[in-house]
Structure formats: C-alpha cells, structure tokens
Amino acid sequence: MTLSSRLTSKCQVTVPKEIRKALRLSPGNLVHFAIEGGKAVLRPAPESHAKALKGLGKDSWRSLGGADRFLRRERDSWA
C-alpha cells in the first residue's frame, strides 16, 4: 500500500487514515521512524519496553525445569 501526504510548513505530516487503521494508531500514540535502504519507515512504538520483552526468556526457563524449580534448587543449595 502506497499513499501520499504533504509536509506542512513545520515539516509535519498527517498519517493517512488507511495507514493509521492498518497500524492501529490513535492520537497520542508514539511512533518510531527509521531509514532503511534509503526509505523512511514508520512503526508503532511498543506500549512499553517491558511489554515488548515479556516472555522473551520463556524457553530458557523450560530447559531448566521451570523458573520455580530452578529457584527452589538454587535456594536449597545455599542452605
């Protein structure tokens, strides 16, 4: 999908409705801009960095038998 929007005198741009809808953007949302391959890319920013990282190490804990089991063994080794 390619749409156009003109820069204002303050170099602001309106994100077309179709793009806002596709990216689920609302007024007040933070967006990230990047230059990739000589093109400008607009991405919605994650709600929070913590939410973006949630579950990232889930598989690591599984390989250790689960976080609870790992912590129990570690604590038992201190006694």
C-alpha positions in Angstrom: 0.0 0.0 0.0 1.5 3.3 -1.0 -0.2 6.6 0.0 1.0 10.2 -0.1 0.8 13.1 2.4 2.3 16.5 2.1 4.7 18.1 4.6 3.3 21.2 6.3 5.4 24.4 6.7 6.5 23.0 10.1 7.6 19.7 8.4 4.7 17.8 10.0 2.8 15.1 8.1 -0.6 13.6 8.5 -0.6 9.8 8.5 -3.3 8.7 6.1 -6.3 7.0 7.6 -5.7 3.7 5.9 -2.2 3.6 7.4 -3.4 4.6 10.8 -6.1 1.9 10.6 -3.6 -0.8 9.4 -1.1 0.0 12.2 -3.9 0.6 14.8 -2.6 4.1 15.5 -4.6 6.6 17.6 -3.9 10.3 18.5 -1.2 10.3 21.2 0.5 7.1 20.1 4.2 7.1 19.9 5.8 6.1 16.6 9.3 5.3 15.6 10.9 6.5 12.3 13.9 4.8 10.7 15.8 5.0 7.5 16.1 1.5 5.9 17.5 1.0 2.4 17.2 4.8 1.7 13.5 4.8 2.6 11.7 6.2 5.6 9.9 3.6 7.7 7.2 4.4 10.3 6.5 1.8 13.0 4.2 1.9 16.1 6.3 2.1 19.2 5.6 -0.7 21.8 3.3 0.3 24.6 6.2 -0.2 26.9 9.6 -1.8 26.6 8.8 -4.2 29.4 5.7 -5.4 27.5 7.8 -5.8 24.3 10.3 -8.0 26.2 7.7 -10.0 28.1 8.2 -13.8 27.6 11.5 -13.4 25.8 13.3 -15.9 28.0 10.4 -18.3 28.5 12.0 -21.2 26.6 15.2 -20.8 28.7 13.3 -21.5 31.9 11.6 -24.5 30.4 15.0 -26.1 29.7 15.9 -25.7 33.4 12.6 -27.4 34.5 10.7 -24.1 35.1 11.6 -21.0 37.0 10.1 -22.2 40.3 12.0 -25.5 40.2 15.3 -23.7 39.3 14.9 -21.1 42.1 14.0 -23.8 44.6 17.2 -25.8 43.7 19.3 -22.6 43.9 17.9 -21.7 47.3 18.3 -25.2 48.6 22.0 -25.1 47.6 22.6 -22.1 49.8 21.4 -23.9 53.0 
